[in-house]
Amino acid sequence: MKKFLKIPTQPIDVWPDKKISELTKEMLYTGYQGRKLAEVIEVWAKMLKKKKIVIWFGLAGAMVPAGMRKIISYLIRRRMIDVIVSTGANLYHDCVEALGIKHYVGTHLIDDVKLRKMKVDRIYDVFASEKKFYWVDNWIERDFSRTLKDYYFYSSREILYLLGKRLNQVAKDKNSILINAFRQKIPIFCPAFGDSSLGFSIMFANRRKFSKRVGDRKIVFKRKRIVWDGLKDVDESSKITEKAKATGVIYIGGGVPKNFIQQTAVIASYQTRHDKSHSFAIQISTDLPQWGGLSGCTFEEGKSWGKISTSAKMVQCYTDATIALPIVVHALSEKFKKLRREVPVFEWRGNDLKIKYDKMKL
């Protein structure tokens, strides 16, 4: 009995000027998802202290329209994450804001038929201008897509690196996930690239001929032939886990990003004949396991597949990520005002990858 009744819960004290990291430390001795939120910070902190680790970050859900963009950019700049796997929507909305277009505070208590007539798109209680989205679609099609080679088999990582590079040249708002990832040389993968406005805008570049007026003449250029190779995404991502000394995973939501990162461990273990399952694991989600979907599946279930190490330090917090992320990242910023890490540096040479680790003050 004594082993179960060792540590008493402790009520949280309230006092002025309490730091967020102090609050979350106290929450370790509370219950339910409050404690799980505090445990997220503890596991993430252990990852940051681990030598020669690659930290994967899976991003699902409409986090950028909900105002999480600068937080993720901060994580990139401080190298609290090393590789990103995202839905196309988040990266598209990041591109939108980088080009100076905003999302707006709205309400879910609204007549959506009226919004449709006014060309206003709704994401729960966030509004956006569909006309401005059309402008961004055209920019991707007519500006960015022209910089891509014909008949070269691109991974999404390569396309997104080049998009970050182009945005770095023209963007009005530099607090961008894509721009900061380009500057920090952090790979971003988007395994469902075609399932987004990014994908179909590049598709339009393949469908339409370009024209340009030179003096009195209109010159018509041939159609683009841009190729995204989804299997190249699988190859490149699995090589990261194959060659990493150790890996940890952080999932915001679930979906395709979560499964894509999970499968790198399965592939890497098969290829190397060594256990390459992820050593640390965090998930912040509202999805539940009993429906059988990957988004809600537990890390315990992941152990049966060899995705998560049997000895992994892990925590799952069931809450809205727009509540959790600001708290967690502010607490980490207080805990690690000066961060020393052996940061993984990815060197891509054709189809080969080399990972070296640089000791950095961040």
C-alpha positions in Angstrom: 0.0 0.0 0.0 2.8 2.4 0.9 4.2 2.4 -2.7 0.9 3.8 -4.0 0.5 6.5 -1.3 3.9 8.1 -1.4 3.4 11.6 -2.9 0.4 13.7 -1.8 -1.3 16.1 -4.1 -0.6 19.8 -3.4 -3.1 22.6 -3.8 -1.9 25.4 -6.0 -1.0 28.7 -4.3 -1.9 32.0 -5.9 0.4 35.0 -5.7 1.1 38.0 -7.9 3.9 37.8 -10.5 4.1 34.0 -10.5 6.0 32.8 -13.5 4.3 30.3 -15.9 7.1 27.8 -15.3 6.5 28.1 -11.6 2.8 27.5 -12.1 3.4 24.4 -14.3 5.9 23.0 -11.8 3.2 23.2 -9.1 0.8 21.5 -11.5 3.0 18.4 -11.4 1.3 17.7 -8.0 -2.3 18.2 -9.1 -4.4 15.8 -11.1 -6.0 15.1 -14.5 -4.9 17.0 -17.6 -3.4 19.8 -15.6 -0.7 17.4 -14.4 -0.3 16.0 -17.9 0.2 19.5 -19.2 3.0 20.0 -16.7 4.5 16.5 -17.6 4.6 17.7 -21.2 7.1 20.4 -20.2 9.1 17.9 -18.2 9.5 15.4 -21.0 10.2 18.1 -23.6 12.9 19.5 -21.2 14.5 16.0 -21.0 14.6 15.9 -24.8 16.4 19.2 -24.9 19.0 18.0 -22.4 19.6 14.7 -24.3 22.8 14.6 -26.3 22.7 14.0 -30.1 18.9 13.7 -30.4 16.7 14.7 -33.4 13.3 16.1 -32.2 10.4 15.5 -34.7 7.5 17.9 -34.5 4.1 16.9 -36.1 1.6 19.7 -36.7 -2.0 19.0 -37.5 -5.2 21.0 -37.2 -5.6 24.7 -38.2 -3.0 26.0 -35.8 -1.7 28.9 -37.9 -5.1 30.6 -38.4 -5.7 30.2 -34.6 -2.6 32.3 -33.8 0.1 29.6 -33.1 2.4 30.7 -35.9 4.9 32.8 -33.9 5.1 30.2 -31.2 6.2 27.5 -33.7 8.6 30.0 -35.3 10.1 30.6 -31.8 10.6 26.8 -31.4 12.4 26.8 -34.7 14.7 29.7 -33.9 15.6 28.3 -30.5 16.1 24.8 -32.0 13.6 23.2 -29.6 12.5 21.2 -32.6 14.6 19.8 -35.5 12.3 18.4 -38.2 8.7 19.4 -38.9 6.0 17.4 -40.5 2.8 19.4 -41.2 -0.5 19.5 -43.0 -0.4 21.6 -46.1 -3.1 23.9 -44.7 -0.9 25.1 -41.9 1.9 25.9 -44.3 -0.4 27.6 -46.7 -1.9 29.8 -44.0 1.7 30.6 -42.9 2.5 31.6 -46.5 -0.7 33.8 -46.5 0.4 35.7 -43.4 4.0 36.0 -44.6 2.7 37.8 -47.6 0.9 40.3 -45.4 -2.6 38.9 -45.4 -4.4 38.4 -42.1 -6.9 36.0 -40.4 -9.6 37.7 -38.4 -11.3 37.2 -35.0 -14.8 36.0 -35.9 -17.5 33.9 -34.3 -19.1 30.5 -34.8 -22.5 32.0 -34.2 -23.0 33.2 -37.7 -25.1 32.6 -40.8 -22.6 30.8 -43.1 -24.8 31.4 -46.2 -24.2 35.1 -45.7 -20.5 34.5 -45.3 -20.5 32.6 -48.6 -22.1 35.5 -50.4 -19.5 37.9 -49.0 -16.6 35.5 -49.8 -15.6 35.2 -46.2 -14.2 31.8 -45.2 -14.7 30.5 -41.6 -12.5 28.2 -39.5 -14.7 27.8 -36.4 -14.4 31.3 -35.0 -11.7 32.7 -37.3 -12.6 34.5 -40.5 -10.5 35.0 -43.7 -11.0 36.7 -47.1 -11.4 34.2 -49.9 -10.4 36.9 -52.4 -7.1 37.3 -50.6 -6.7 33.6 -50.7 -7.2 33.7 -54.4 -4.4 36.3 -54.6 -2.1 34.0 -52.7 -3.0 31.0 -54.9 -2.1 33.1 -58.0 1.2 34.2 -56.3 2.1 30.6 -55.8 1.1 29.7 -59.3 2.6 32.6 -61.2 5.5 33.7 -59.0 6.9 30.8 -56.9 6.1 28.0 -59.3 8.1 29.6 -62.0 11.2 29.2 -59.9 10.8 25.4 -59.9 12.4 23.1 -62.4 10.5 21.1 -65.0 10.6 17.3 -64.7 12.7 17.3 -61.5 11.4 14.9 -58.9 10.9 17.1 -55.8 10.3 15.9 -52.3 8.0 18.2 -50.3 11.0 19.1 -48.2 12.8 20.5 -51.3 9.7 22.5 -52.4 9.1 23.9 -49.0 12.8 24.9 -48.6 12.5 26.8 -51.8 9.2 28.4 -50.8 10.8 29.5 -47.6 13.7 30.9 -49.6 11.4 32.8 -51.9 9.3 34.2 -49.0 12.5 35.3 -47.3 13.1 37.5 -50.3 9.6 39.0 -50.6 7.7 38.5 -47.4 6.2 41.5 -45.4 6.0 39.4 -42.2 9.2 37.4 -41.3 7.6 35.7 -38.3 7.0 32.7 -40.6 7.4 29.0 -40.1 8.6 28.6 -43.7 11.1 31.5 -43.5 12.5 30.5 -40.1 12.8 26.9 -41.2 14.7 28.0 -44.3 17.0 30.2 -42.3 17.7 27.5 -39.7 17.9 24.7 -42.3 15.2 22.8 -40.6 13.5 20.2 -42.9 9.8 20.5 -43.3 7.8 17.6 -44.8 4.2 17.8 -46.0 3.3 14.2 -46.9 -0.3 15.2 -47.9 1.0 18.0 -50.1 -1.7 17.6 -52.7 -4.4 17.9 -50.1 -3.9 21.7 -49.7 -4.0 25.0 -51.5 -0.2 24.8 -51.8 -0.6 21.6 -53.8 -3.4 22.7 -56.1 -1.8 26.1 -56.8 1.3 24.4 -58.1 -0.9 22.0 -60.1 -2.5 25.1 -61.7 1.0 26.1 -62.8 1.3 22.7 -64.6 -2.2 23.2 -66.2 -1.9 26.7 -67.6 0.4 28.4 -70.0 2.3 31.5 -68.9 2.1 34.6 -70.9 4.1 37.8 -70.8 3.7 41.1 -72.7 6.9 42.5 -74.2 6.2 45.8 -75.9 3.3 45.2 -78.2 3.8 41.5 -78.3 2.3 38.8 -76.1 4.7 36.0 -75.6 3.2 32.6 -74.5 5.4 30.3 -72.5 5.0 26.5 -72.3 3.2 24.9 -69.3 5.3 23.9 -66.3 5.9 20.3 -65.5 6.6 20.3 -61.8 6.7 16.8 -60.2 6.2 16.1 -56.5 7.4 12.7 -55.5 5.6 11.4 -52.4 7.9 8.3 -52.2 10.9 10.6 -52.0 9.3 12.1 -48.9 9.2 8.6 -47.4 12.8 7.9 -48.4 14.2 11.2 -47.0 12.2 11.2 -43.8 13.1 7.6 -42.9 16.8 8.3 -43.5 16.7 11.0 -40.8 15.5 8.4 -38.2 17.9 5.8 -39.6 20.9 8.0 -39.2 19.9 9.8 -36.0 21.6 8.7 -32.7 18.2 9.1 -30.9 14.8 10.5 -31.7 12.0 12.1 -29.9 8.5 13.1 -31.2 6.1 15.9 -30.4 2.6 15.7 -31.9 0.2 18.6 -32.0 -2.9 16.8 -32.9 -2.6 13.6 -34.9 -3.5 12.9 -38.5 -1.1 12.3 -41.4 1.9 14.1 -39.7 1.7 11.7 -36.7 1.6 8.6 -38.8 4.3 9.8 -41.1 6.7 10.4 -38.2 5.7 7.1 -36.5 6.5 5.1 -39.7 10.0 6.5 -39.9 10.8 4.3 -36.8 9.4 1.2 -38.4 11.2 1.7 -41.7 14.5 2.7 -39.9 14.4 -0.4 -37.7 13.8 -2.6 -40.7 16.6 -1.0 -42.8 19.2 -0.9 -40.0 18.2 -4.1 -38.2 18.5 -2.1 -35.0 15.8 -0.7 -32.7 15.2 2.8 -34.0 11.9 3.4 -32.1 11.4 6.9 -30.7 12.9 7.4 -27.2 10.7 10.3 -26.2 7.1 11.0 -27.1 4.6 13.9 -26.4 1.1 14.3 -27.8 -1.3 17.2 -27.2 -4.7 16.2 -28.7 -8.4 15.9 -28.1 -8.6 12.7 -30.1 -9.5 9.5 -28.2 -8.2 5.9 -28.7 -11.5 4.0 -28.6 -12.5 4.8 -32.2 -9.5 3.1 -33.6 -8.0 6.1 -35.4 -4.3 6.8 -35.5 -4.8 10.4 -34.2 -6.1 9.1 -30.9 -4.0 5.9 -30.5 -1.9 5.8 -27.4 1.8 5.6 -27.2 1.4 2.2 -25.5 -0.3 1.0 -28.7 2.6 2.4 -30.7 5.0 0.2 -28.7 3.4 -2.9 -30.2 4.4 -1.6 -33.7 8.0 -0.6 -32.7 7.1 3.0 -33.3 7.7 4.0 -29.6 10.5 2.6 -27.5 9.4 0.2 -24.7 11.4 2.4 -22.3 10.3 5.8 -23.8 9.7 8.8 -21.6 6.2 9.8 -22.8 3.1 11.8 -22.0 -0.3 12.4 -23.7 -2.2 15.5 -22.7 -5.9 15.6 -23.8 -6.6 19.2 -24.3 -7.0 21.9 -27.0 -3.5 22.7 -28.4 -4.4 26.4 -28.6 -4.6 26.3 -24.8 -1.6 24.1 -24.2 1.0 25.4 -26.7 1.2 29.0 -25.3 1.6 27.7 -21.8 4.1 25.0 -22.6 6.3 27.1 -24.8 6.3 30.1 -22.4 7.3 27.7 -19.5 10.1 26.2 -21.7 11.3 29.7 -22.6 11.6 30.5 -18.9 13.4 27.2 -18.0 15.8 27.6 -20.9 16.8 31.3 -21.1 20.1 29.9 -22.2 19.9 26.6 -24.1 23.0 24.5 -24.9 22.2 21.8 -27.4 24.1 19.5 -29.8 21.9 20.6 -32.7 21.6 18.2 -35.6 22.7 19.7 -38.9 21.3 17.9 -42.0 23.5 17.7 -45.1 21.7 16.5 -48.2 23.9 15.3 -51.0 21.7 13.9 -53.8 19.9 10.9 -52.3 22.3 10.7 -49.4 22.0 12.3 -45.9 24.7 13.1 -43.4 23.8 14.3 -39.9 26.4 16.1 -37.8 25.9 17.7 -34.4 27.0 21.2 -33.6 27.2 22.4 -30.0 25.3 25.7 -29.9 24.2 28.3 -27.5 20.6 29.2 -28.2 
